[in-house]
């Protein structure tokens, strides 16, 4: 939910500092997710405009919903399970 709130606040015109204050996060977190979303947005729009449903789905599942690889226990839920909630 936090990621979505960051992206939505950015879409409303808030800058990273405003987003950080509003959501109680640090400015670097706001900057990180905002920049990630911009990178994904191009691929999402391109796939959607081309009518490439498979590419659009892959981008959503593999990029937007998936967490970056990191140390620790494996994820408990798959992106598909998260979407069904």
Steps between C-alpha positions, in 0.01 A plus 500: 500500500782742578639474147161576351455798730838638395417467130153649543634795700760562228226488235314767698804725466666455840879511512713246688520713816122547509441130440743407776334732751148396401572126522745503789788360296843635414556702184733236353222238513266736315769570240579131452142388435421800289799431273415129479144583399620734224714221357208256508246748368664521158497123460140473624370771268689357204362149556148632556501716188628209292228275639763259628309344788769243576775765516281723715428215740868404520602857575243526778586164655877504457581867547226698668376245756819305557748603766868539421716200588645522849637285778263328739202272481325457165176688434191353660259602222536492122406810296191312380386444858553867579283598200215276615468668839 
